């Protein structure tokens, strides 16, 4: 009888497989490394939405453990804050971009709705296959929606940079420092470029503000008063139909991300993990539901941690158990949360410009890697219309129900691609059946 969970024997080869482990000392060390790798994005995501970063870190650990249980400990992944939710959360809550978000209830309800859709897709995949997803959301469609999300967020990034001269200087310094680190730093540091960029911008702000008085000084009063350990301030979701309709389609983006990540891990380990794809969707969906229920962000599998695995060749799922437990412990530290809340606004503005731009640029890479044919009008029109609707934040309102730019862009991408494909397969079969036609070259 095969055990549900692996027994994790000590690895003997150069590649440590998911069901193997290193000595415990090395396992703990690598677990901390993965914690650091995920922390930059997992902290930045909630800060850009006005969520409590303490809760985001806490639920990232809980979500990772749920994911590992649902995938029987065979798919090494860490679940952190998803940037795909940022645009719709800002749209739903009307968040100004600074400080705690006072209206996160409807956004949390929408995150839960996205998690439910995600779980339903996972159940369907478990009983069928992923073929229908790949037909519904080929790279042209997935890339168009992802790029639309990045472009939709560009006004938020620009607003975060705008301000007085010193404010702009800090934002641009943070932006350039993060870019230089991501390009020129040693590989281990490049993996945590966002975290290092936060630190660099923070120090520069302290010099200009607390040292030279050119900006409002950072107050550490809350940090000094916060206890080292305590219960987080959980938040309660509210369920608004309009907000749920706007946020729920993000599930399709998470599906595309998770599908690509699991296939990539399978390729790196030399193992076929397709049988765990449906379970992975369910695990990620349940983790998103649990996170939204308590005030956390929607979560997704993290490419940052995949990068660490690719370099170390260690895929043991035990290291993610270590990282998840460490994240949960940090989530119960109010002092850690108070420290994160002292990060200045221009630092976040500079980072937002980098991150939101990368969301869009990464989709261009997706098109290149998958050799999307833009000489095909079907792809060209689908992508073009989707980008305009997303970047322009085209909103449709009927009564009290409203769908913003991300929702309309997603609907357009899915609908247009399928509409423009009607009859193409039939036309192709007729062409193949008539090779002697003189008009065919």
C-alpha positions in Angstrom: 0.0 0.0 0.0 1.4 3.4 -1.0 1.5 5.9 1.9 -0.5 9.1 1.5 2.5 11.1 2.6 6.0 10.3 1.6 8.4 9.0 4.3 11.1 11.4 3.1 14.2 9.2 3.3 17.6 10.9 3.1 18.6 11.8 -0.4 21.5 10.0 -1.9 21.8 11.7 -5.3 22.6 15.3 -6.5 18.9 16.1 -7.0 16.7 15.9 -3.9 13.3 14.8 -5.0 10.0 16.0 -3.4 9.6 12.8 -1.3 13.2 12.9 -0.1 15.0 15.1 2.4 18.4 16.5 3.4 19.8 16.2 6.9 17.7 18.1 9.4 20.2 21.0 9.7 20.3 21.6 6.0 16.5 21.2 5.8 16.0 24.0 8.4 18.5 26.3 6.7 16.9 25.8 3.3 13.4 26.3 4.8 14.5 29.7 6.1 16.0 30.5 2.7 12.6 29.9 1.1 10.9 32.0 3.8 13.2 34.9 2.8 12.6 34.2 -0.9 8.9 34.6 -0.6 8.8 37.4 2.0 9.5 40.4 -0.3 6.4 39.8 -2.6 4.2 38.4 0.2 4.8 41.6 2.3 4.7 44.0 -0.6 1.4 42.7 -2.0 -0.8 43.4 1.0 0.9 46.8 1.6 -0.1 47.9 -1.9 -3.7 47.0 -1.1 -3.8 48.4 2.4 -4.0 44.9 4.0 -2.3 43.8 7.2 1.0 42.3 6.1 1.1 40.3 9.3 -2.0 38.4 8.3 -0.7 37.9 4.8 2.4 36.2 6.1 0.4 34.2 8.6 -2.0 32.9 5.9 0.7 32.3 3.5 2.1 29.7 5.9 -1.3 28.2 6.6 -2.1 28.1 2.9 1.2 26.4 2.1 0.5 23.7 4.6 -3.0 23.2 3.2 -1.5 22.9 -0.3 1.0 20.3 0.8 -1.7 18.3 2.5 -4.0 18.4 -0.6 -1.1 17.4 -2.9 0.0 14.6 -0.6 3.4 16.2 0.0 4.5 15.6 -3.6 4.4 19.1 -5.1 7.0 21.4 -3.6 5.5 25.0 -3.6 5.1 28.0 -1.4 1.9 30.0 -1.5 2.3 33.8 -1.1 0.3 36.9 -1.8 -0.9 37.1 -5.4 -0.4 40.4 -7.2 -3.2 39.5 -9.6 -5.7 40.7 -6.9 -4.3 44.1 -6.5 -6.1 45.9 -9.3 -9.6 44.5 -8.4 -9.1 45.0 -4.7 -8.2 48.7 -5.2 -11.3 49.0 -7.6 -13.6 47.4 -5.1 -12.4 49.2 -2.0 -11.5 52.6 -3.5 -8.2 52.4 -1.7 -6.2 55.6 -1.7 -2.8 53.9 -1.7 -1.6 54.9 1.7 -2.1 53.3 5.2 -4.6 50.6 6.2 -7.5 50.0 3.9 -10.7 50.8 5.8 -13.0 49.0 3.4 -11.5 45.6 2.9 -14.7 43.7 3.8 -16.1 43.5 0.2 -12.6 42.7 -1.2 -12.3 39.7 1.3 -15.7 38.5 0.1 -14.5 38.7 -3.5 -11.3 36.8 -2.6 -13.4 34.1 -1.1 -15.5 33.9 -4.2 -12.4 33.6 -6.3 -11.2 30.8 -4.1 -14.6 29.0 -4.5 -14.3 29.3 -8.3 -10.8 28.0 -8.1 -11.8 24.9 -6.1 -14.7 24.1 -8.5 -12.2 24.3 -11.4 -9.9 22.0 -9.5 -12.7 19.5 -8.9 -13.6 19.5 -12.6 -9.9 19.0 -13.6 -9.6 16.1 -11.1 -12.5 14.3 -12.8 -11.5 15.3 -16.4 -8.1 16.7 -17.4 -6.4 20.0 -18.1 -7.1 19.9 -21.8 -10.2 22.1 -21.6 -8.3 24.8 -19.6 -5.5 24.9 -22.2 -8.1 25.3 -25.0 -10.1 27.9 -23.1 -7.0 29.8 -21.9 -4.1 29.4 -24.3 -1.0 31.6 -23.9 -2.4 34.4 -26.1 -5.4 34.7 -23.7 -3.6 34.2 -20.4 -0.9 36.7 -21.4 -3.5 39.3 -22.5 -5.3 39.2 -19.2 -2.1 39.3 -17.2 -0.8 42.2 -19.2 -4.1 44.0 -18.8 -3.8 43.6 -15.0 -0.4 45.2 -15.0 -1.4 48.1 -17.3 -4.6 48.6 -15.2 -2.4 49.2 -12.2 -0.2 51.8 -13.8 -2.1 54.8 -12.5 -1.7 53.4 -9.0 2.1 53.2 -9.4 2.3 56.7 -10.9 0.3 58.1 -8.0 2.6 56.4 -5.5 5.6 58.2 -7.1 4.1 61.6 -7.4 4.7 64.1 -4.7 7.4 66.6 -3.5 10.9 66.6 -4.8 12.3 64.4 -2.0 9.3 62.1 -2.3 10.0 61.5 -6.0 13.7 61.1 -5.3 13.1 58.3 -2.7 10.7 56.6 -5.1 13.1 56.7 -8.0 16.0 55.7 -5.8 14.0 52.6 -4.7 13.0 51.8 -8.3 16.6 52.1 -9.6 18.1 50.2 -6.6 15.7 47.3 -7.0 16.4 47.2 -10.8 20.2 47.2 -10.3 20.0 44.5 -7.6 17.8 42.4 -9.9 20.2 42.6 -12.7 23.7 42.9 -11.3 23.7 41.3 -7.8 24.8 37.8 -7.1 22.1 35.2 -7.9 21.2 34.5 -4.2 20.5 38.3 -3.7 18.7 38.6 -7.0 16.2 36.1 -5.7 15.2 38.5 -3.0 15.6 41.7 -5.0 12.2 43.1 -3.8 13.2 42.6 -0.1 16.6 44.2 -0.6 15.0 47.0 -2.6 12.6 47.7 0.3 15.6 47.9 2.7 17.6 50.2 0.4 14.7 52.6 -0.1 13.9 52.6 3.6 17.4 53.5 4.6 17.5 56.3 2.0 14.2 57.7 3.3 15.5 57.6 6.9 18.5 59.7 5.8 16.3 62.3 4.0 13.5 62.3 6.6 14.7 61.5 10.1 18.3 62.7 9.4 17.8 65.8 7.2 14.2 66.7 7.8 13.3 66.9 4.1 10.3 64.5 4.5 8.0 63.5 7.4 10.0 61.4 9.8 9.3 57.7 10.4 7.7 57.2 13.8 8.7 54.0 15.6 6.3 54.6 18.6 4.0 51.8 17.4 7.0 49.5 16.9 8.3 50.1 20.4 4.9 49.5 22.0 4.0 46.4 20.0 4.6 43.0 21.8 6.8 40.4 20.3 4.0 37.8 20.4 0.2 38.2 20.3 -2.9 37.5 18.3 -3.2 39.1 14.9 -6.1 41.5 14.2 -8.3 39.3 12.0 -10.8 41.0 9.6 -14.3 39.9 8.7 -15.4 39.6 5.0 -18.7 41.0 3.7 -20.3 39.6 0.6 -21.3 42.1 -2.1 -22.5 40.7 -5.5 -20.7 43.4 -7.5 -17.4 43.0 -5.7 -17.6 39.2 -5.9 -18.3 39.4 -9.7 -15.2 41.6 -10.1 -12.8 39.6 -8.1 -13.9 36.0 -8.8 -12.5 35.9 -12.4 -9.0 36.3 -11.0 -9.3 32.5 -10.3 -8.6 31.9 -14.0 -5.3 33.8 -13.7 -4.4 31.7 -10.7 -5.3 28.5 -12.6 -2.9 29.5 -15.4 -0.1 30.3 -13.0 -0.5 27.1 -11.0 -0.8 25.0 -14.1 2.5 26.4 -15.4 4.3 26.1 -12.1 3.3 22.4 -11.5 4.4 21.5 -15.0 7.7 23.4 -14.6 8.4 21.6 -11.3 7.6 18.3 -13.0 10.1 19.1 -15.7 12.8 20.1 -13.2 12.3 17.0 -11.1 11.9 14.6 -14.1 8.6 13.4 -12.7 5.1 13.7 -14.2 3.0 15.6 -11.7 -0.1 16.0 -13.9 -2.1 13.8 -11.6 -1.7 16.4 -8.8 -2.8 19.4 -10.9 -6.4 19.2 -9.9 -5.4 18.7 -6.3 -3.1 21.7 -6.6 -6.0 23.9 -7.8 -8.2 22.7 -4.9 -5.4 23.3 -2.4 -4.6 26.8 -3.7 -8.4 27.6 -3.8 -9.0 26.4 -0.2 -5.9 28.4 0.9 -7.4 31.5 -0.8 -10.7 31.0 0.9 -9.2 30.5 4.3 -7.0 33.6 3.8 -9.9 35.8 2.7 -12.0 34.6 5.6 -9.5 36.1 8.1 -8.3 39.2 6.4 -5.5 37.9 4.2 -4.8 38.3 0.5 -5.5 35.8 -2.2 -2.6 33.4 -2.6 -0.8 31.7 -5.4 2.2 29.4 -5.9 5.4 31.5 -6.0 7.9 31.5 -8.9 10.5 33.0 -6.5 10.7 29.7 -4.6 10.8 27.8 -7.9 13.9 29.8 -8.7 15.5 28.8 -5.5 14.7 25.1 -6.2 16.1 25.4 -9.7 19.4 26.7 -8.3 19.8 24.3 -5.3 18.3 21.3 -7.0 16.5 20.6 -3.7 12.8 19.9 -4.2 12.0 18.3 -0.8 8.6 19.3 0.4 9.8 19.2 4.0 11.7 22.5 3.4 8.3 24.2 2.6 6.9 22.8 5.9 9.7 24.5 7.7 9.2 27.8 5.8 5.4 27.7 6.4 5.8 27.1 10.2 8.3 30.0 10.4 5.8 32.2 8.5 3.0 31.3 10.9 5.2 32.2 13.9 6.0 35.6 12.3 2.3 36.1 11.8 1.8 35.9 15.5 4.3 38.7 16.1 2.7 42.2 16.3 6.1 43.7 16.4 6.9 42.2 13.0 3.7 43.7 11.6 4.4 47.1 13.2 7.8 47.1 11.5 6.3 46.4 8.1 3.8 49.3 8.6 6.6 51.8 9.0 7.7 51.3 5.4 7.3 54.8 3.8 4.9 55.6 1.0 7.5 56.6 -1.6 9.4 53.4 -1.1 6.1 51.5 -1.9 5.5 53.7 -4.8 8.9 53.0 -6.4 8.4 49.3 -5.8 4.9 49.3 -7.2 6.2 50.8 -10.5 8.7 47.9 -10.8 6.3 45.2 -9.8 3.3 46.4 -11.9 5.5 46.8 -14.9 6.9 43.4 -14.5 3.4 41.9 -14.4 2.8 43.2 -17.9 6.3 42.5 -19.1 6.2 38.9 -17.9 3.2 38.3 -20.2 5.3 39.4 -23.1 7.8 36.8 -22.1 5.0 34.3 -21.9 4.0 35.1 -25.5 7.7 34.8 -26.7 8.3 31.5 -24.8 5.2 30.0 -26.2 5.7 31.4 -29.7 2.3 33.0 -29.9 1.7 33.9 -33.6 0.8 37.5 -33.8 0.5 37.3 -37.6 -2.8 35.4 -36.8 -5.6 38.0 -36.6 -7.3 35.9 -33.9 -4.4 36.4 -31.5 -3.8 40.0 -32.5 -7.4 41.2 -32.0 -7.9 39.2 -28.8 -4.8 40.7 -27.2 -5.3 44.2 -28.6 -8.9 44.6 -27.3 -8.1 43.0 -24.0 -5.2 45.5 -23.4 -7.3 48.5 -24.2 -10.2 47.5 -22.0 -7.8 46.7 -19.1 -5.5 49.8 -19.4 -8.5 52.1 -19.9 -10.4 50.4 -17.0 -13.5 50.0 -19.1 -16.4 49.5 -16.6 -19.9 48.2 -17.2 -22.6 49.2 -14.7 -26.1 47.9 -14.6 -28.2 49.0 -11.6 -26.0 48.4 -8.6 -23.9 45.8 -10.4 -20.6 46.9 -11.8 -17.7 45.1 -13.6 -14.4 47.0 -13.8 -11.6 46.9 -16.3 -10.0 43.6 -15.2 -13.4 41.9 -15.4 -14.3 43.3 -18.8 -10.8 42.5 -20.1 -11.0 38.9 -18.9 -14.4 38.4 -20.5 -13.3 40.0 -23.7 -10.1 37.8 -23.9 -12.0 34.5 -23.2 -15.0 35.4 -25.4 -13.2 36.9 -28.4 -10.7 34.1 -28.7 -13.4 31.5 -28.8 -15.7 33.5 -31.0 -12.9 34.1 -33.5 -12.1 30.4 -33.5 -15.5 29.3 -34.7 -15.3 27.4 -37.9 -11.5 27.6 -38.1 -11.0 23.9 -37.3 -13.6 22.9 -39.9 -12.0 25.1 -42.5 -8.6 23.6 -41.7 -10.0 20.1 -42.2 -11.5 21.0 -45.6 -8.1 22.4 -46.6 -6.3 19.3 -45.6 -8.7 17.1 -47.5 -8.0 19.0 -50.8 -4.3 19.0 -51.3 -4.6 19.1 -55.1 -6.5 22.3 -55.1 -4.5 24.7 -57.4 -5.2 27.6 -55.1 -3.3 26.0 -52.2 0.5 26.6 -52.2 
